[in-house]
Amino acid sequence: MTKNFFCSFLLVLFVVFMTACSGNKGADQTSSKLPTIDANTETEITVWAWNVAAKALMETAKVFNEKYPKIKVNVQEFGLAQNVYERYGVILSSGNGVPDVIQIESDYIQTFSEAYPQYFFDMKDYITIDGVVDPSKIASSYDSTGKLVSIPWDSGPVVMFYRVDLFKEAGIDPNSIVTFEDYIAAGKKLQEKFPNVYMTGLPFTQDENLFRSLLIANKSYYLNDKGEITVSSQKAIETLEMIKRLIDEGVAKNVVNWDGSIVANKNGEVASYIIGGWWGGTIKDQMPEMKGKWGVMPIPALNKDAARASSSGGAGLSITATDPIKQAAALGFIKESLMNVDNQIMMYEKFSLFPSYLPAYDDERFLKADDYFGDNFNKTLADVTKQIPNVIYNSDDFAEVRNTVVSVYEDVINNNKDIASSLQDAANQISSSTGRKIAK
């Protein structure tokens, strides 16, 4: 995303947070016995989602209606997540025009569910997610009271995309890259063969996605399970030090922004990219001429205790209906869409929405060779997803927390500020503005 969009996006979430703090939250919506729906149940539910996700739900609605022909599913499509969040903030504050099902990114579920608990139905008595979805999505699917307020939909397993042809010509065996020390060494070897090609690219003046991804792999995050601030932890320091090393050792190119990332990859200026698996869809769309030239593998490990797996992106569906029959219909629709292997495979094949639902990974349709990336693409993504550390603890003030980290991250990358003191400054700022304790 562009920097202006990213800043606007965080502003939207901050406004939602501040609006909620000043408003009346109303009574909490708890789980209760729902009526049973069947082929004769007649009602209508409205679903809000964005972009291809909305298109995917329009397809699953057709399957749902084969079982429940009298339940009308009205899927409303919005162009971007930001567009939906702007509307959420307005309608949840006013209580007017609230849809029955809403899509929310995993990072921001609690921004809304903690602010407006009266609209978020507790699904834990009806759906079990432990052991059946991407483990990194579990913590963020619950609110602070233990309500299951979101069912994970798609995941963004972080992997290393690499140019098979460039690695081969430079004499680099991808299997030899196990740690980031190996990664840096391979990057220098690459430049001996191709002086104008960098091992990777990252936007120096953009958001902190790589930092957050590698911090998860290092089994830490911005907050811990107690809600304490961990952005200044030793693991955070180690993670940011490694990113800075990629730049200082000359193996990382400044690609400036999202568009620059695409251009650098398309022009062969970078030989690998550490990013969410959804990047594969971008490569296919933007670089069809490179079919067969890209491979995928687990990311390098930061240290002997770190995972070679992480998460970037993904969303879930929440029920905001208050009428019991609509809640039951919404629950049935979510089950049909997100807890059904056939529909999960369909959404991945047609819309590149990588499933969070683990049973889909064993399906032969999922495991088949990818025409662009080869035999092991989907299996690698699935294996990585299962290994993502369950350390992603978000909060109602996550946008504010992240905004502070972004500012400090950019200062370190661009202005060579001391890493430890900068992250401590970030922790102090977050503590001052949110009242949260800094973990010891």
C-alpha positions in Angstrom: 0.0 0.0 0.0 1.2 3.6 -0.5 2.4 5.6 2.4 -0.5 8.1 2.2 -3.0 5.2 2.1 -1.3 3.5 5.1 -1.4 6.7 7.2 -5.0 7.4 6.2 -5.8 3.8 7.1 -4.3 4.1 10.6 -6.1 7.4 11.1 -9.4 5.7 10.3 -8.7 3.0 13.0 -7.6 5.7 15.5 -10.8 7.7 14.9 -12.8 4.5 15.5 -11.0 3.9 18.7 -11.5 7.5 20.0 -15.1 7.5 19.0 -15.7 4.3 20.9 -13.9 5.6 24.0 -16.3 8.6 24.1 -19.5 6.6 23.3 -21.9 4.3 25.0 -20.9 0.7 24.5 -24.2 -0.7 25.6 -24.8 -4.2 26.9 -22.5 -7.0 25.9 -23.9 -9.5 23.4 -23.4 -13.0 24.9 -24.0 -16.4 23.5 -27.5 -17.8 23.9 -29.5 -20.7 22.4 -30.3 -19.9 18.8 -33.2 -21.2 16.8 -32.5 -24.0 14.3 -32.6 -23.0 10.7 -33.8 -25.3 7.9 -35.0 -25.2 4.3 -38.2 -23.4 5.4 -36.5 -20.7 7.4 -37.2 -17.3 5.8 -35.1 -14.3 6.5 -32.4 -12.0 5.0 -28.9 -11.3 6.1 -26.6 -8.5 5.0 -22.9 -9.2 4.7 -20.2 -6.5 4.3 -16.9 -7.4 2.8 -14.3 -5.9 0.4 -12.8 -6.6 -3.0 -12.4 -10.3 -4.0 -13.5 -11.4 -0.6 -17.0 -10.1 -1.3 -17.0 -11.8 -4.7 -16.0 -15.1 -3.0 -18.9 -14.8 -0.5 -21.3 -14.2 -3.4 -20.2 -17.6 -4.6 -20.6 -19.4 -1.3 -24.0 -17.8 -0.9 -25.1 -19.8 -3.9 -24.1 -23.0 -2.1 -25.7 -21.9 1.1 -28.9 -21.3 -0.7 -29.1 -24.8 -2.0 -29.7 -25.8 1.6 -31.6 -22.7 2.7 -33.4 -21.4 -0.3 -35.5 -18.9 1.6 -32.6 -17.2 3.4 -31.5 -14.3 1.2 -27.8 -13.4 1.5 -27.2 -9.8 0.5 -23.4 -9.4 0.1 -22.3 -5.8 -0.3 -18.9 -5.2 -1.8 -16.6 -2.3 -0.9 -13.4 -1.6 -2.7 -10.9 -1.5 0.1 -10.8 -2.4 3.8 -10.5 1.2 4.7 -13.8 1.9 3.0 -15.5 -0.7 5.2 -13.9 0.4 8.4 -15.0 4.0 7.8 -18.6 2.8 7.6 -18.2 0.4 10.6 -17.1 3.3 12.8 -20.2 5.3 11.8 -22.9 2.6 11.9 -21.7 0.8 15.0 -21.6 4.2 16.8 -25.1 5.1 15.8 -26.6 1.7 15.8 -28.3 2.4 12.5 -27.9 0.2 9.5 -25.7 -2.4 11.2 -25.1 -5.4 8.9 -25.5 -9.0 10.1 -22.0 -10.2 9.1 -18.8 -8.2 8.7 -15.3 -8.9 7.5 -12.5 -7.6 9.7 -8.8 -8.1 9.3 -7.2 -10.1 12.1 -5.2 -7.2 13.4 -8.2 -5.0 13.9 -10.9 -7.4 15.2 -10.5 -6.1 18.8 -10.5 -2.5 17.7 -14.2 -3.0 16.9 -15.3 -5.9 19.2 -13.9 -4.2 22.3 -15.4 -0.9 21.4 -18.9 -2.2 20.4 -19.3 -5.6 22.3 -23.1 -5.3 22.1 -22.9 -6.1 18.3 -20.5 -9.0 18.4 -22.1 -12.4 18.9 -20.2 -15.0 20.8 -19.8 -18.1 18.6 -17.8 -20.3 20.9 -20.8 -22.6 21.7 -21.4 -23.2 18.0 -18.0 -23.3 16.3 -14.6 -24.7 17.5 -11.5 -23.2 16.0 -8.8 -24.6 18.2 -6.8 -27.2 16.2 -8.7 -26.6 13.0 -7.6 -23.2 11.9 -4.2 -21.4 11.5 -2.8 -21.3 15.0 -1.6 -17.7 14.7 -5.3 -16.6 14.2 -6.7 -18.1 17.4 -5.8 -15.4 20.0 -7.0 -12.5 17.8 -10.4 -14.3 17.3 -11.4 -13.9 20.9 -12.1 -10.7 22.8 -10.8 -9.8 26.2 -13.7 -11.5 27.9 -13.3 -14.8 26.1 -16.0 -14.4 23.5 -15.3 -15.9 20.1 -16.1 -12.9 18.0 -14.5 -13.8 14.7 -13.9 -17.0 12.6 -10.6 -16.9 10.7 -11.0 -16.9 6.9 -7.8 -16.5 5.1 -4.1 -16.5 6.2 -0.9 -14.9 5.1 1.9 -17.3 5.8 5.2 -15.5 5.4 7.6 -17.3 3.1 10.7 -16.5 1.0 10.0 -16.1 -2.7 13.2 -16.5 -4.7 14.4 -16.4 -8.3 15.3 -20.0 -9.1 17.2 -19.0 -12.2 19.3 -16.3 -10.5 20.1 -18.5 -7.6 21.2 -21.3 -10.0 23.4 -19.0 -12.1 25.0 -17.6 -9.0 25.7 -21.0 -7.5 23.4 -20.6 -4.6 21.7 -23.7 -3.1 18.4 -22.5 -1.6 18.6 -25.4 0.9 21.8 -23.9 2.3 19.9 -20.8 3.5 18.7 -21.7 7.0 19.6 -18.6 9.0 19.8 -14.9 8.2 23.6 -15.2 8.4 23.3 -17.7 5.5 20.9 -15.3 3.8 23.3 -12.3 4.0 26.2 -14.5 2.8 24.1 -15.7 -0.2 23.2 -12.1 -1.0 26.9 -11.2 -1.2 27.6 -14.2 -3.4 24.7 -13.2 -5.6 26.3 -9.8 -6.2 29.6 -11.3 -7.2 27.7 -12.7 -10.2 25.2 -10.0 -10.6 26.5 -6.7 -9.2 23.3 -4.8 -9.8 21.0 -7.4 -8.2 20.0 -7.3 -4.5 19.1 -10.3 -2.4 15.9 -8.6 -1.3 14.0 -5.3 -1.3 12.0 -3.4 1.3 10.5 0.1 1.5 12.7 2.1 3.8 10.0 4.8 4.3 6.9 2.6 4.5 5.2 0.5 7.2 6.9 -2.0 9.3 5.5 -5.3 7.9 8.9 -7.0 7.7 9.7 -6.1 11.2 6.4 -7.4 12.5 6.7 -10.6 10.5 10.2 -11.4 11.7 9.2 -10.5 15.3 6.4 -13.1 15.1 9.0 -15.6 13.8 11.2 -14.6 16.8 8.2 -15.6 19.0 7.3 -12.2 20.2 5.0 -9.3 19.2 4.1 -5.7 20.2 2.0 -6.9 23.2 2.2 -10.1 25.2 -0.7 -12.3 26.4 -1.1 -10.0 29.5 -1.5 -6.9 27.3 1.9 -5.6 28.3 4.1 -3.7 25.9 6.9 -5.8 24.4 8.1 -3.6 21.5 11.4 -2.8 23.4 12.1 -6.5 24.3 15.4 -8.1 23.5 13.7 -10.1 20.8 12.4 -6.9 19.2 15.9 -5.4 19.4 17.5 -8.5 17.8 14.9 -8.5 15.0 15.3 -4.8 14.1 19.1 -5.2 14.2 18.9 -7.9 11.6 16.7 -5.8 9.3 19.2 -3.0 9.6 22.0 -5.3 8.8 20.4 -6.3 5.5 20.5 -2.6 4.6 24.0 -1.9 6.0 25.6 -4.9 4.3 24.2 -3.9 1.0 22.0 -6.9 0.3 18.6 -5.0 0.5 17.4 -2.5 -2.0 15.1 0.4 -1.1 12.1 -0.2 -3.3 10.3 2.8 -1.8 6.7 1.5 -1.8 4.3 -1.2 -3.0 4.5 -0.2 -6.6 8.3 0.0 -6.3 8.3 -3.5 -5.0 6.5 -4.8 -8.1 8.8 -2.9 -10.4 12.0 -4.1 -8.7 10.8 -7.7 -8.9 9.6 -7.4 -12.4 12.9 -5.8 -13.6 15.0 -8.5 -11.9 16.6 -6.1 -9.4 15.9 -8.4 -6.5 16.4 -12.1 -6.2 14.2 -12.9 -3.3 11.3 -11.4 -1.2 10.2 -12.3 2.4 6.5 -11.6 2.4 3.1 -13.2 2.8 2.1 -16.0 0.5 -0.5 -13.7 -1.1 2.4 -12.1 -2.9 2.2 -15.1 -5.3 -1.0 -13.8 -6.7 0.7 -10.4 -7.3 3.6 -12.1 -9.1 1.3 -14.1 -11.3 -0.8 -11.1 -12.2 2.1 -8.6 -12.8 4.8 -10.9 -14.1 3.2 -13.7 -16.2 6.4 -13.8 -18.3 8.4 -15.1 -15.2 6.4 -18.4 -15.0 8.8 -21.1 -13.7 11.4 -18.6 -12.5 10.1 -18.2 -9.0 10.3 -20.7 -6.1 9.2 -20.6 -2.5 10.7 -21.8 0.7 10.5 -21.2 4.5 12.1 -17.9 5.7 15.5 -17.9 7.3 15.7 -18.2 11.1 16.8 -15.2 13.1 18.4 -17.5 15.7 18.4 -21.2 16.9 15.1 -20.7 18.8 13.2 -18.7 16.2 10.7 -20.2 13.8 11.0 -20.2 10.1 7.4 -19.2 9.8 5.3 -16.1 10.3 2.1 -14.4 9.4 1.2 -11.3 7.4 -2.4 -10.5 6.7 -5.7 -12.3 6.8 -9.2 -11.6 7.9 -12.2 -13.2 9.5 -16.0 -13.0 9.7 -18.0 -11.7 12.7 -21.7 -11.8 13.4 -23.1 -8.3 14.3 -26.8 -9.3 13.9 -28.9 -8.9 17.1 -32.1 -10.7 16.0 -31.8 -14.5 16.9 -33.0 -15.8 13.6 -30.6 -13.6 11.7 -27.8 -14.7 14.1 -28.6 -18.3 13.3 -28.7 -17.7 9.6 -25.4 -15.7 9.8 -23.8 -18.5 11.8 -24.9 -21.1 9.2 -23.5 -18.9 6.4 -20.2 -18.5 8.1 -19.9 -22.3 8.7 -20.8 -23.0 5.1 -18.2 -20.4 3.8 -15.3 -20.9 6.2 -15.6 -24.3 7.7 -16.3 -26.2 4.5 -13.3 -27.7 2.5 -15.1 -27.4 -0.9 -15.8 -23.7 -0.4 -12.3 -23.0 1.0 -10.7 -24.7 -2.0 -13.0 -22.8 -4.4 -12.1 -19.4 -2.8 -8.4 -20.2 -3.1 -8.6 -21.4 -6.7 -10.8 -18.6 -7.9 -9.8 -15.7 -5.7 -6.4 -16.6 -4.2 -7.7 -16.5 -0.6 -5.3 -18.8 1.2 -7.5 -20.8 3.7 -7.1 -20.6 7.4 -9.1 -23.9 7.7 -6.5 -26.6 8.2 -8.5 -29.6 6.8 -8.3 -27.9 3.4 -4.6 -28.5 3.3 -5.1 -32.3 3.0 -7.3 -32.1 0.0 -5.8 -33.3 -3.3 -7.1 -30.3 -5.1 -5.1 -28.0 -2.7 -2.0 -30.1 -3.0 -1.8 -30.2 -6.8 1.1 -28.5 -8.5 0.8 -24.8 -9.1 1.2 -23.9 -12.8 3.3 -20.9 -12.1 5.4 -21.9 -9.1 5.6 -25.7 -9.4 4.9 -28.8 -7.3 5.5 -27.6 -3.8 4.0 -24.1 -3.6 0.8 -24.9 -1.8 2.3 -27.6 0.4 5.1 -25.2 1.5 2.5 -22.5 2.4 0.4 -25.1 4.3 3.4 -26.4 6.2 4.5 -22.9 7.1 1.0 -22.0 8.3 1.0 -24.9 10.8 4.3 -23.6 12.3 3.4 -20.0 12.8 4.0 -19.1 16.5 0.8 -18.2 18.3 2.0 -14.9 19.7 -0.2 -12.4 17.9 -2.0 -10.6 20.7 -3.9 -7.6 19.3 -6.0 -5.1 21.2 -8.6 -2.4 20.8 -5.8 0.2 20.6 -3.7 -1.8 18.2 -3.8 1.0 15.5 -2.3 3.4 18.0 0.4 0.9 19.1 1.3 0.1 15.5 1.4 3.8 14.5 4.0 4.5 17.2 6.1 1.5 16.1 6.0 2.6 12.5 7.3 6.1 13.3 10.2 4.7 15.3 11.0 2.0 12.8 11.3 4.5 10.0 13.5 6.7 12.1 15.9 3.7 12.7 16.0 2.7 9.1 16.4 6.1 7.6 18.1 8.2 10.2 20.4 5.5 11.8 18.9 6.1 15.3 20.0 3.7 18.0 17.8 0.7 17.9 17.5 -0.1 21.6 16.8 3.4 22.7 14.4 4.0 19.9 12.3 1.0 20.7 12.4 2.0 24.4 11.1 5.4 23.3 8.3 3.6 21.4 7.4 1.6 24.5 7.3 4.7 26.7 5.1 6.5 24.2 2.7 3.6 24.0 2.6 3.3 27.8 1.9 7.0 28.2 -0.9 7.1 25.6 -2.6 3.8 26.5 -1.8 3.2 30.2 -0.4 -0.2 29.4 2.5 -1.5 31.4 5.9 -2.2 29.8 6.8 -5.9 30.1 9.9 -6.5 32.2 
